[in-house]
Amino acid sequence: MLRIYQNTYRRTARKAVVYSTKVACCNHSTLSRITSHPRRQQDNGSSRSHQRHEEFLLAGNPARGWQMPPPSRGYGMLVVRILRGALKLRYIVLGGAIGGGVSLSKKYEDWKDGLPDFKWLEDAMPQGERWSQFSRNLIEVGSLVKNAIDVAKDDLKAKTTVAALGITSDESRKKYEKLQSQVETLQTEIMNVQIKYQKELEKMEKENRELRQQYLILKSNKKTTAKKIKKSLIDMYSEVLDELSGYDTGYTMADHLPRVVVVGDQSSGKTSVLESIAKARIFPRGSGEMMTRAPVKVTLAEGPYHVAQFRDSDREYDLTKESDLQELRRDVEFRMKASVRGGKTVSNEVISMTVKGPGLQRMVLVDLPGIISTMTVDMASDTKDSIHQMTKHYMSNPNAIILCIQDGSVDAERSNVTDLVMQCDPLGRRTIFVLTKVDLAEELADPDRIRKILSGKLFPMKALGYYAVVTGRGRKDDSIDAIRQYEEDFFKNSKLFHRRGVIMPHQVTSRNLSLAVSDRFWKMVRETIEQQADAFKATRFNLETEWKNNFPRLRESGRDELFDKAKGEILDEVVTLSQISAKKWDDALNAKLWEKLSNYVFETIYLPAAQSDSFNTMVDIKLRQWAEQALPAKSVEAGWEALQLEFISLMERSKKTQDHDGIFDQLKSAVVDEAIRRHSWEDKAIDMLRVIQLNTLEDRFVHDKQEWDSAVKFLETSVNAKLVQTEETLAQMFGPGPMRRFTHWQYLTQDQQKRRGVKNELDKILKNDTKHLPTLTHDELTTVRKNLQRDNVDVDTDYIRQTWFPVYRKHFLQQALQRAKDCRKAYYLYTQQGAECEISCSDVVLFWRIQQVIKITGNALRQQVINREARRLDKEIKAVLDEFSDDEEKKGYLLTGKRVLLAEELIKVRQIQEKLEEFINSLNQEK
């Protein structure tokens, strides 16, 4: 409809323009009629005659000759005529514009009146802020629909894959499992990237805070004294447990410090109980699926603000804000998935976090994965056993408080956790039993049965206390305050928990449960902490004694300290790399270049050109093709290998020094190998070298005697090297000579004897024709065969050609050496006669051109190494060192041995023992 209105508007505008033009013409004709009126003509008669008289005077009278009118009068009349024409044009334009404007305005009003009424749109469409909100809602709906479509596509794709593979057969199931493992691998890689990004983000946030603090200090220009913040008892105790979580010892001593271990069947409500105690919904939710995949240590402490914080992060989550709660749950889920590796379903890595807030009871709780009785297809085969072993490990601590969670809405006989708890604590001296979902149990279960459970008469398991709690109404959006209010209202109005006073009031609600658990926790801590501190003190003494006996002259250096020392040595070697002299770089680069290029020069350029009639033309063609295609890339490859060899040689030379520590060798090799694998030469270097090499090869004239002698020497050295290789090939082919056979008691094989017979015949051919072509003719092959047949040696033509190739190469190289000797003193003859020189020195000119290319290329590569590549390699090495420093597993693999392991254990035990003593002192002061 809008397009129709636009077209109508354009047509009307065009009609208005035409109409305005007509009006302007009409006004012009009207003005003409007014001017031609009789009365007007009489008034203008004298002016017209006067005008004709002026034109006559201006044109001149041929009969009377030219008479010049007065200058002032002529100029005045000219001005009058110009003004009159301008005024007439003004009237015409003004009249046309006015008439056209009036007509256009009238047409526009008529067209506007003809349009339909759109006022109903103002009522239907929202205006202002309503329109902005409406737009945002549309965008959100669109994104939701897109996500739903993507999820549907993924589900359909997965179903199609399963259907296509045919899961019923074993072979198809293996294919499906393989695809599933690939997907899990990709997910693991994505998680690793996210972990790396999270660490970088936290590092930047920390640096930002430090810079902010420095800025505020400088701005205020006041001296501030750093005050040591006094830690609370529970924080100090939590730090001790964090240290113990990474402690692994070869001694019999184990971690027996108290903590509250939360165990229960899957979906029994143990996580909800922990959240109710913490007064915040801090864990991710899932309907029927396993959400807790790793132990989560939660340290509860009282504080003015309700916040949460991970041990390895400085960020605080405000638990009073729903946005922070969502981010916290997402981070917890992400850390759980990141801790699961190698196709496992659960992990032993502890996720440590602290929750502070008003009214929270001080304690340390460990939430474990729920115990399962049946595994699903997406779980690892050892998931059930892994969860059982993990649960037993935490409950076997004789000082651990077991918080046994039982789902009250299901039959008690279906519980798996009670048997495990009874095995670890048969007397029930450190077990607290919690019955959850009693609001559902009241409707479904027998009241007498619930009373028996809470009085300890149904299960053979014994406990210190029995508690009943309500963990929610089945709504995911309910807050902890709403759940607690619902719990209190339920127990106030419940007939089950008030009949005959069977259930004591202190046995219900999460609040009473948290008070009881906290009291028992601190009682256990005070009873056992001194004993644990003495155990660690004895362990520290034993480790220090062992260190003094094995490493009396060394201090205890842990992996982090050793890594920093190795990092400094590696970076020092990188600095040394930039201090290598230019001459040494030139020698190394030229040697590596010729090593890379020599085979191509001989096989593709020199030998084929020597076989042709036009040596120089063939050389020019081959050299240009080489410089345009393979030479630049080969040169860059040679430069990179030279840089690599120089750096490795520096590292090897450092091993020969007196203060060298062999414990760093494996780490240094791994860092250098990884940096070299990542490093690549700049792409633009190839194009730059191509231009330089093409220009260098265009020069075909040796400029002075010194360069000539250098080229002759280069030719002789190169040919001698090839001749040595050829003689080694011939020695393997023909066997040892008579003297060696006599002195070393060696014999010729049957094949070597045949080869020697063929060689003798080929030597005769070369002796008769010293300038023989590189290939044998058919007649020559036939002659060789017949001569051998006389000696009862039968060979085919291919056998003869295989023998001919190294024999002829040796002959050719010997002739090349002779030509080089002849050309030593032929420089001045070459400068006078050029290519027509009596002595053929084209070989020398070719190798002079190759030598110049190598020199120029080596110089360019040296500048590239010093100015760019050494710095880029330095950056790569620093990046690898930073990555290795964050990878504890890799550091443990690269820095190993008895010295490292013993030092690590000693440092760890020392830290734990010192923290325990600090905690005990604070605990005694509180008493």
N, C-alpha and C positions, 0 to 999 in steps of 0.2 A: 504493500500500500504506500509506503514511504517513497518508493521509486516512482510510482504513478504521480504522486504529488510533485516530485522534483521535475518530472518531464512536463507537467502542466505549467509549472512555474517558468520553465525555460521558454516554452512556446509563447506565453503571455508577455514575457520580457522582450522577445523578438518583435512581437506585434507592436509593443509600445515604442520601440526604437523606430520602426517604420512610420508609425503615426507621428512621432516627433519630427521626423524628417519632412513629412508632408506639411505639417504645421509651419515649419521654418520656410518652406517654399511659398506657402500661402502668404505668410507675413511679408516676404520679399516682394511678391507681386502686388500686394496691397500698398506697400510703400511706393512702388513704381507708379501706380494709378494716382496716388495722391500727388506725386511730383508732376505728373502729366496733366493736371487739371487746367482748363483755359485760363482761369483767373491767376492760377499759379504761373502759367506760361507768360502772361503779360508782365508779371512782376520780374520774371527772369529773362525777359527779352534783352534788356540792355546788358545784362551780365553775359549773355551768350555772345552778343556782338563784340563785346569787349574781349571775350575769350578768343574769338576767331581772330581778332586783331593781334592779340598777343601771339597766337600760333603763327600768323603770317610774319610777324617781326622775328620770331625765333627761327622760322624756317628760312627766311631770307627771300628777297624778290630778285629773280634772275635778270629782269629787265633793267632794274635800276642799280644792280650790284648789292653787295653785302653791306648792311648797316648795323653796327653793333649797338643793341639797346643798352641803356644804363645798367651797370652791374647790380646796384641795390634793388632796382625794380625787378630784374629777372630772378634774383634769389628769393625775393618776397613772394612772387607769384608761385614759384616752385614749392615753397613751404605751405602756401594756402591750398594748393592742389593736394599735397600729401595729407594734410589734416582733414580735408573734406573726404578723401577716400577712406581714411581710418575711421571717421565718425560714421560713415555709411556702413562699413563692415561691422562696427560695434552694434549698430541697431539691428542688423540682420542676425548676428550671433545671439544677441540678448533676447530678441524676440523668439528665435527658434528654441533657445534653452527654456524660456518660460513656458512656451506652449508645449514643448515636449515633456517638461516636468509635470505640468498640470495633467496632461493626458495620461502619463505614466502613473501618477498617483491615483487617478480615477480608475484606471484599469486594474491596479493592484487592489484597490478597495473592492471592486466588483469580484475579482478572483478570490479574495479573502472571504467575502460573504458567501461564495459558492462552496467553500470547504465545509466538511462535516464537523460537528461539535466534538472536540476531544477533551472536554472538561471531566468526563467520567474517568479518564486515565489518572488524573490527579488524585482522585479518591481511591482508585484501585492500586496504584503504584505507591510504595513508601517513599517518603521524602527525608532528606537530611541524614540524621543518625540512624533512623530506621532503615534507610536504603543501604548504609554502610554495614549495619549488622546483618541485613538480608544477604548482602554479597559475601560476607565472611561465612555465613551459614551454608551458602551454596558451595563455596570452595571446600569447606569441611565435608559436606555430603559427597562431593566429587571424589575427594581423597579416600573417604571410607568405602565408596563403591569400587574405586580402583584397587584398594587393598583386598576387598572381598573377592574381586575378580581374579587377582593374582593368587590368592589362597586357593580359590576354586580351581584355577589352572594347575597349580602345584599338586593339589589332590588328584585332579584328573590325570595329570602326567604320571604321578606315582602309581595310580591304579592301572593306567595303561601299560606302564612298565612292568608291573607285576603280572598283568594279564598276558602281555606279550612274551614275557620270559617263561610263563608256565611254572608257577611255584611248586606245583605238585611233584615235578620230577627233581631228582637230586642234582642233576647238572644245572638246571635252570635256577635252583635255589642257590647253588654256589655262585652263579653269575650275579644273582641279586645281592648276595652278601658281599661280593667283590665291589659292586657299585655302591653299596651302602658304606663300605669301608673307605672308598674314595671320597664320598660325601663327608664322612667324619674327618678325614684328613684335611679336606678343604676348610671345614669348620674350625679345626684346630689351628690351621694357619691364620685364619681370620682372627681368632681369639688372641693369638700371639701378637698380631699386628695391633689389635686393640689394647693389649697389655702394654706394648711398647709406647703407643700413643698416650695411654693413661699415665705412664711413668714420666714421659716428657712433659705432659701437661702439669703434673704435680711438681716437677722440677722447676718449670717456669713460674708456677704460682708461688713457690717458695722463694725463688729469686726476686720475684716482684714484691713480695712482702718485705724482704730484706732491703731492697732498694727504697721502698716506701719508708721504712723505718729510718734509714740513713738520711733520706730527704727531710723527714720531719725533724731529725736531730740537728741537721745543718740549718734548717729554717728557723728553729727556735733558738739556735746558738747557745744551748745550755748543755752543761756537762751532766751526763746521766751515768749513774753507777748501776751496773748490772746486779740485780738482786736474785739470789737463789730462791726459786719458788719451792715452797715446802709441799711435798707430795703427800697425798693421803695414804693411809695404811693399805687400803684396797688396791690403789694404783701401784704401790711398791710391791705388793704381793703378786699382782697380775704381771708385773715385769719379770719377777722370778719365774713364774710359770711360762712366760713367753721364751725366756732363755732356756728353760728345760725342754720346751717343745722341739728345739733343734739340737738337743744334746744327745749324742750317741757315744756310748762308752763300751770298751771291751771288758770292763770290770763287772762284777756281779751286782754292784749297787744299782738300784732302779729309782725312778721318780716316785716317791711315796708322799708327796705333798697333797694336802686335802683340796678337793674341788667338788662341785655338785655335778654329777653325771646324770643327764636327762635321757632315759631310755624308755622305749615303748614300741608297740607294733605300729606299722605304717598307718597313717591317718587316724591314730588314736587320740590326737589332740595335744601331743607333747610340745610342739612348736607354739601352739596357742597358749598353753600354760606358761611357757617362757615369756611370751609377749605380754601376757597379763601381769606377770611379775615385773617386767620391764616397763609396763604402762605405755607401750607403743607397738604398733604393728610393723615390725622391722624386717620380717622375713617374707619372701615371695610365696605366692599362693598357687595351688594347682588342684584341680578337681580329680582326685583319685590317682594322680601320678606322683612319682617320687620327686620331691623338691629338695630335700636335704641330702646332698651327695657327698658332703665332707664335714668333719667335725667343726663346729662353730663355737669358739670360746667367747662368752659374753661376760664382761666384767661390769657389775652394777655398782654404782657409787652415787652418793647423795651430792647434789649440786644446785646452784641457784637456777640454772637453765636446763631445760630438757633437750639434750643434744646427744649425738652419737658420733663416733670417730673410729676409723680403722687404725690398727697399730702402725701400719707402714704408710700412712697418709696423714697429712696435716689438715685436711678438710674436715670441717664439722658440719653435721647435718642437723638442722633445726627440726626436731620431732613434733613441733607444734604446727608446722606447715606441711600441707598435703603434698606439695611439689617436692620438698626435700625427702619426705617419706617414700615417694615413688622412686626417686633417684637412688635412695639407699637400698630399697628392695631390688632394684635393677642391678646395682653394683654387687650386691650379695649373690644374686643369681649368676652374674657374669663371673665372679671369682670362683664360684662352685664349679661352673662348667670349665673354666680355665684350669682348675686343679686336676680335672679328670683327663688322663692321657693314656695313650696306648690301647685304645678301645675298651677301657674300663668304664664301669658305671659309677663306682664310688672311689673316693680318694682318702688317703690318710693325712693329707696336708691340712693343717689347722688354720682356719680363718679367724683371726683375733680382732675383736672390736670391743669398745668401751661405751657404755650407756650411762649418762649422768642425768640426774633430775631431782626435783623436790620429792621427798618422801620415799625414795628408793632404798631398799635394804642392801647393805654392802655384802656382796658375795661374788663368787666366780662360778659360772655355770657353763657346761659343755653340752651342746645339743648334738646328738648323734643321729645318723640315718636310721629310719624306722626299720624294725625287723620284719622280714617278709617270709611268707611260707611258700609262695609260688612265684616263679620268675616269668616275665613276659619275653616276647621274641626280640625286643629291642634292647634287652639287658645282656651284659657279658655273662659267660657261663659260670664264672666264679663269684657273681654278685652276692648270692645268698651266703656263701661261706665267708666272703670278705666282711660282710656286715656283722656276722656272728663273731668273727675273730676280733674285729675292732671293738665291738661292745664288751666282749670278755676282757680285752686288754685294759680298757678304762675302768671296768668294774672290779678287776682283780687288784687294783690299788687298795691296800688295806685301810687307807685313810680317806678314801673317796666316799662321798655321800651319794647314795643311789636314789634318784627320784624316779620311782617306777610308775609309769603312766598306764592306766587301764581304761579302755573305752567302755563306758557304762551302757551304751546303747546296743552292744552286741553281747552274745553269750560269753560268759566267763571261760567256758571250756575251750573257746577258740583262741585264747590268748597264748602267745609264744614267749612273751617277755618274762612271765612269772617263773617259768622253769629256769631260764638263764639267771635270773636274780637269785633264785634259791640256791643254785650251784655256787655262785660267788659269795653269797652272804647267807649261809643256812640258818644262822641264829638271828638274823634281822637286826643286828646292832647298829647298822649304818644305812638302813633302808627306810624310805618314807613312801608310802603307797598313796597314789592320787587316783581317784575315780572321776573321770571327766564325763561330760554330756549327761549329767544326772537329770536334766530337764526332760531329755528324751527317754531316759531310763525309767522315770516315774510313770510314763505313759505306756511303755512297752513291757518292762520287766516286772517280776513279782516283787512287791515291797519287802517281803521277808527276806528274799534273796539279796536285795541291796543292803539291808541291815546286817546280814551275815558278812557281806564283803567288807563293810566299813567297821565291823567289830573284829575282823580278823579270824572269823570262824569258817569261811568258805574255802579259802586257799590254804594249802599246807605251808605256804610262804609266810614268814614272820616279818614284822616291821616295827620300827619305833613308833610310828603314828600312821593314822589313816585319815584321809581328807577327801572331801567331795567338792568339786568346783563345776562351774558352768563357763564354758569357753566361747559362747556366742549363740546367736539365733539362726545361724546358717546364712547370714547376709555378709557378703564380702565388703560392703561399704560401711559397716558399722565401726564406729570408733571404739577405742578401749574404754573410754568413759561410759559410752552407751552400753557396752557389754557388761561392765562392772555394775552399772545401775540395774540392768536386767537381772544379773546374778543375785544382787541383794534383794530385789523384789521377789525373785523366785523363792529364795530360802525363807523369806518372811511369810509368804503365803502358802508354802508347800505343806500339805497335810502329812506327807511321808516323814519329813524331818522335824515334825513337832508332835507327832503322836507318842504319847507316853514318855517323852523325853529320852528316847533311845539314843539319838544323835546329840552329842554335846555341841554347843554353839561354836566352840573354838575349832571344830572339825570341818567347818564349811567356810567357803569364800576364798578367793585367791589371796586376799590380804592376809588372813590368818596363816595360809600356807607359806607365803613369803616370809612372814615373821618367824615361823617355826624353822624353816630351812636356814635362814640367816643365823639364828641362834645356834643351831646345831653345827653350822659351818665354822663359826668363830670358836666354838668350844673345841672342835676337832683341831683347828689351827693351833690354839694355845697348848693343846696336849701333845702335839707331835712336832712342832716347828724346831724345838731345841734338838731333838734327836736327829732330824734331817740335816740341820746345820753341822752337827758333829760328824755325820757321815761324809758330808762334802769336804769338811776340813781334813779328814783322814785321807780321802781320795786325792786332795790337792797335795798333801805331803808325799804320797806315794808317787805321783806323777812328777813332782819336782825332783825327787831322788832319782827316778829313772832318767830324767833329762840330764842331770849332772853326770851320771855314769856314762851316757852315750854321747852327749854333745857338750863337753865341759867348756869349750871356748866359744860357744855360740849362744846368742840370746834367743828367747822364744819368739819367733816371728810367725804369725798366722798367715793364712792365705792372702788376705787383703794386703797386709804389709809386704809380703813377697811379691805380689802382683804389682804393687806400686813401684817397687824397686826394679823389677823387670821392665816395666813400662818406661821408666827413666832411662835404662840402658838402651832400649830399642830406639827411643827418640834421640838419644845421643848419637847412635850410629847413623840415623837419618841426617842429622846435622853434619856428621863427618862426610856423608855422601856428597853434600853440596860443596865441600872443601877440596875435592879431588882436582888436581891440576888439569889444565886444558890439554897438555901433551898426553897425559895418561888416558884421558877420554878419547883423544884422537886415535891413539894406538889401539885401544880396545875396540872402538867403533870400526876402524878400518879393517882390523883383523876379522871381526864378526861379519862385516859386509862381504869381504872376499870369500869367507867360508860359506856364506849363503849364495853368493853369485857365481862362484868359480865353475860349478858344474854346468850351469846354464851357458856361461861364456864359451866353454870348450865344446859342449855337446850341440848347442843350438846355433852358435855364431861362428866360432873359429873353424871347427872341422868342416861344417857344410860349405863355408866360404872358400876354404882351401881346396875343396874338390871341384869348385866351379871355375870357369874360364875368367870371369870378371870378379876378382876377389874384393876389390874396393866397393863396387856397386852392391854386391851381396851384403857386405858388411854394413853399409849405410842403411840398407833396407831393414836388415835384422836389428840393428841398434835402435832405429826409430820405432819399430814395432815394440821392442822391449821397453823403451822408455815410456811409451804411451800406455802400456798395459801392465806388465808384471813388475817392472823395476821399482816404482815408488812403494808399492805394498811390501815387496821383499825388503826394501830398505828400512821401512818402519818396523817390520818384524825383527830385523837385525838390531836396530836401535833399542827396541824393547828388551830383547834378550841380553844385550850388552849391559843395559841398566840393571836388569835382574841379576846377572852374574856378578857385577861389581858390588851390589848390595849384599848378596849372599857371601861373597868373599870377605867383605868387611865383618859380617857376623861370624864367619869362621875364624878370622884372625883374632877377634875378641876372645875366642875360647882359649887361645894360647897364652893369654896374659896370666900373671900370678894371682890376681884377685878374682879370677873367674869362678863363678858358682854354677856348677853343673845342674843345679835344681831348676834353673830357668830355661834350659836348652829346649825342652819339649814345648814350652809355652812360646818361646821366641820363634821356633820353626813354624808353629801353627799360625802365629800372627803374620809372619812374613808370607807364608803360602797363601793365606786367605786374602791379604792385601794385593799380592801379585795376581791372584785369580780375578779379583774385582777390577784391577786397574786396566785401562785400555788407552792407547795412544790417541791423541786428538785427530779427528777425521780430516780437518783442514790441512794437516801436515802432508798428506798424500798429494793433494793438489799443488801445494807449494813446491814439493820436491819434484813433481812432474815437470813443472816449468823450468826449474833450475837444471835438471838433468837433460832436458831437450836442448836447452841453450848450450850446455857444456859439450854435448856430443856433436854439435854443429861445427866445432873447431876441429879441423883435420890437419893442422900444421904444427909440428913441434917447434917451439920458439927458441930454445937455446940448447947448448951442449949438455948442460947439467940435467935437464929434463930428459934428453935423449938417453943419457947413461942410466938414469933412474928407470926409464921404461925398459931398456935392454935387461937390466938386472931383474926387474919385475917379471919380464917374459921368461928369463932363464929360471928363476925361482919357481914360477908357476908350472912351467913345463917339467922341471925336475920332479916336482911333487906328483904330477900326473904320471910321470914315468915310473916313479917308485910304486905307485898303486898298480900300474899295468904289469910291472915285473912280479909283484906279489900274486896277481891273478895268473900269470904265466907259470909261476912256481907251483901253485896249487893244481894247475891244469896238467903240467908236464912232469911233476914230481921232482925230487931232489937231484942234484947233479952228481957226477961220479965221485968227487971227493967227499961229499956229505954222505953218500951211500956207503962209502968205504969206512969213514970214521965213525958213523953213527949206526952202522949195521941196518940200514934201511933198504927197502926193495921197491921197485916200480910195480904198480898194478897193471893189469892187462889193458885198462883204458888209457893209462898214462903212456904205455908203450905205443899204443895206436896214435895217440896225440903227438908223440915225438916223431913218429914216421910221417905224419901229415905235415908237421912243422918243417921237417927237412925239405920236403918237396916245395913248400911255400917259400922257404928262404931262397931256393933256387930261382923262383919267379921274381922275387924282389931284387935279387942280385943282378939278374939280367936287365931289369927295368926299374931303376931307382925312383923314377917318377911315375910309378904305377898308380892307377886309379884305385879308389878305396874298395871297389867291387871286382870280383872275379868274373871273367867271361865264361861262357859255356864250354868253349874249347879248353880253357885252362882247368876247369873243374874235371872235364873228361880225362885230360892228361894226368892230373894228380891221381885220379881213381885207378887208371890203368897202371901207372908206375907202382902204386901200392899193391895192386893185385899180383904183380910179379913177385912181390915179397910175401904173398899169401895174406895180405891185409885187405879186408873188404869193408869199405865205409861208404856212406851215402853222401850226397851233395850237402845236405844240411849239416852233417858232422864236419865237413870240410869248411863250410862258412863259419861255423861256431869257432873253429880253431883259427881261421883267418882274421877274424875281427881283432883280438888282442895282439896277434903278430903284426898286423898292419899298423895298429895304433902305436906300438913300440917303434916301428920303423919311421912313422910320421913324426913322432915326438923327437926322435934322434935327429932327423933332418931339421926340425924346427930349432933345436938347440944349436945345430951347426950354422943355420942362418943367423941366429942371434949373435953367435961369435963373430960371424963375418960382418955384421952390422955395427959392431962396437965402435969401429973407427970410420964409419961411413956417413957420419952426420953432415960434414961439409959437402960431401958428394951429393947427399940427399937434398941439402938446401939449394944446390945449384941446379940439379937435374929434376928434382921432384919425383913424380910418379914414374918417369922414364929413366930412373937411376939404373945403372948396370947391375948393381946388387939389389935384389928384391928385399926391401925392408918394410913391406906392408904389415907384416906381423908385429913389428915394433910400433908402428903407428897405431895399430889397433889396440895394443895393450897400453900405449900411452893414453889413448882416449878413455879406456876403461879405468886406468889409474887416476886420471883427472876427475872422472865421474865419482869414483870412490872418495877422493879427497874432498870434493865439493859437498857430496852427500854427508860424509862424516862430519864436516864442519857444521852443516845445517843441523844435523842430529845432535851434535854436542850443544849447540846453542839452545835447541829445543829441550834437551835434558836439563841443562842448568837453569834455564829461565822458566820452564813450565812443568816438565814431567816429574822432576824431583820434588817439587812442591805438591803436585797432585798426588804423588805416591805418599808423601808425608801426611796429607789429609786422609788418604785411604787407611793408612796405618793407625792414625788417631781414631778414626771411626771404628775400626776393628777392635782396638783396645777398649773403647767405650762400650761396645757391645759385649765383649768378653767380661768386662768388669761387672756388668749387670747379670751375667749368666753364672749363677753359683754352680750349676752342674758342670759347665765347661771348665770353670776354674778348678773344681775338684778333680776333674779328669786330667788336666794339664799340669797342675801342681800337686803332686802326690808323692808318696814315700813315707817311711817311718818318721823322718824328721818333721814333715809337715803335719802328719796325723797326730803325732804326740804333742806338737806345739799347739795345734788347734784345740785338742782336748784339754790341755793344761790351761790355756787362756779361758776356755769356756767354764771350766770348773772354778777357776779363780773369780770370774765375774759372778757366777751364781753364788759362791760362798760369800763374797763381799756384799751382794745384794741381800742375802739372807741375814747376815749380821746387821746390816742397816735396818732391815725390817724388824728384827727382834728387838733392837734398841728402841725403835719407835713404839713397838707394841708394849714394851715394859714401861715406857713413859706414859702411855695412855692408861695403863692399869693404875 
